[in-house]
Amino acid sequence: MRTLVTDIGLLAGIGTGLRKEGLAMSEVGCLKDAWLLIDGEVIAGFGAMADRLPSDVDETADVAGRMVIPAFCDSHTHAVWAGSREREFEDKIRGLSYAEIAANGGGILNSADLLHRTGEDELFAQSIVRVREMMAAGSGAIEIKSGYGLSTEDELKMLRVIRRIREEVPAVVKSTFLGAHAVARGMTRENYVRLVCDEMIPAVAAERLADFVDVFCEEGFFTPEDTALILETAARYGLRPKLHANQLAVSGGVQVAVAHGALSADHLERTTRAEIECFKGSGTMPTMLPGASFFLREPYGNARGFIDAGLGVALASDYNPGTSPSGDMRFVMALGCIQMRLTPEQAFNAVTINSAYAMGVSDIAGSIASGKLANIIVTRPGFDSIGSLAYRYSTPFIEKVILRGKSL
Ligand SMILES: [Zn+2]
């Protein structure tokens, strides 16, 4: 099936590079008055309406001057969880910190208890709703982590649910094993790290359930030494790291991430010059999660510092029940502009091509390019520039989401 989309007012996000860094973060490839050819699941070409249109097509869809952009890529989510942690919302309003909530038996351990009591089918049913919500909000590629299991059996349950989601939805879904999200109840940190390395990683690898490995390398959770041990073990099973680092304090996580060839180091609310320098020349994408900063009233990452140093930045939602209960990447883009003072173009690149890179899919998603998946958003009338998406940040802007060439 070849579908020709015609009369696109602005086709934005054109490009073939795998990531953008430094000054290139300010550039968004655009074509006014354009057409786009979709062949099955992929983009087969694009061009100006003034030029000759492809003739060998099965159908034509006139979008009457609408803007077309690539679907968002969300490289960091915890979208599989059981139940709700709404009660903690009130604790947070009353002023308890993340660490205090965790110390009171809430936080990740609370989610682990709920998940343990929830069967795989029920967990899938609850989680697929969130993934569909994310797709409807424009996300065409989504990374999902385990990490609310904290036992071999429950971590495998989470990862099997992620696999079922991947088989069910048109979005590209990547799976990350985050056994080292917190130390399970009743275990020492040392014993838990041993469990992750000796039992969980081999079991995950045996079922080929994960694309990546992640560790919560944070003060009070896992040290850089624990992290290195887990990453070295995972590397033997072919799992590339994506790391949680520098959310609660300068953790040393960035250095471990870069040393182990991580695809991304995520959070980075607290970074010094040394962390920024560390990323230079690496393949590791600095990734920030402004939805978590917003929800927790914590500092935002110094995204501009990274860009000024010639680096790229990705933004992701961190969709999770405790610290970022939103998977809305357009809101993430707006926070990038409003709170992190990124230009709309920088924030747009951060939620599309760079976030695609941070989850290892920028060869098939994150921009408009021939051969990439036809994952696109057709915007509503009135949204005719990249800036308008972030400026009118709560006005519904999506007319249609098309993933793998088909409308949702
Ligand atoms: Zn996270």
Residues whose N, C-alpha, C, O or C-beta is under 5 A from the ligand:
A	BS01	ZN	D318
